Structures are given as structure tokens and as C-alpha cells.
Amino acid sequence: MVDEDELEKIKQKKMQEIKENQQSQEARKDAEETMEAQKKALLRKVMTPDARERLGRVRMARPQLAESIEAQIIALAQRGATTGKIDDKTLKELLKKLSGEKKEINIKRR
């Protein structure tokens, strides 16, 4: 049979592993929250309120498209390629470029 001391050591080791796992998850969550806050601050700095509002609506409908738009805007801002703030018109142009051509379907009834 297993000695009580050995059982206690196994319990202690398992508890330590669980504690370390929780700490690493919390650290990862904190890092993600910090990155998200920095991203929002940068977007707020380089976009007009109308453009941010449109991007929010796009995020509700197509989250992946919104993420790619944000990534492009952040890249432009970091390179210094933006002149002034990105307005609603410029955002629409970016959306058109990333969305691509939409196929039009016509249904004719006879």
C-alpha cells in the first residue's frame, strides 16, 4: 500500500501544478486585456467617431473582417502612412477592398 506521506506529497504536488496553471492563465488573460486596451486606444487616436461606429457595426456582422480591418489600420498607423484621422469614407474604401467583389444573383420568374 501507498504510505500516507507519499499520498500527501502527491496531493501537494498536484495542488502546486493547479496553482501554477491558474497563475499562467491569469497572466495570459492580463496580457490579452492589455493588448486589447492598447489596440482600442490606437484606433481611437487614428479614427474618427463615425468610422469607429461603422467598424463596431461591421464587427457585429462579420467579426473576422473587422479584425483584419483593425490590423490594417494599426499597421498603417505604425508605419505613419495615415495622414490625419481615418474617416468613414476611407473606412468604406478599405471595407470594399477587403470584401472583394460580391456576386450578384438575379432570379427571374416566368
Stockholm file with secondary structure:
# STOCKHOLM 1.0

chainA/1-110         MVDEDELEKIKQKKMQEIKENQQSQEARKDAEETMEAQKKALLRKVMTPDARERLGRVRMARPQLAESIEAQIIALAQRGATTGKIDDKTLKELLKKLSGEKKEINIKRR
#=GR chainA/1-110 SS CCCHHHHHHHHHHHHHHHHHHHHHHHHHHHHHHHHHHHHHHHHHHHBCHHHHHHHHHHHHHCHHHHHHHHHHHHHHHHHTCCCSCBCHHHHHHHHHHHHCCCCCCCCCCC
#=GC SS_cons         CCCHHHHHHHHHHHHHHHHHHHHHHHHHHHHHHHHHHHHHHHHHHHBCHHHHHHHHHHHHHCHHHHHHHHHHHHHHHHHTCCCSCBCHHHHHHHHHHHHCCCCCCCCCCC
//
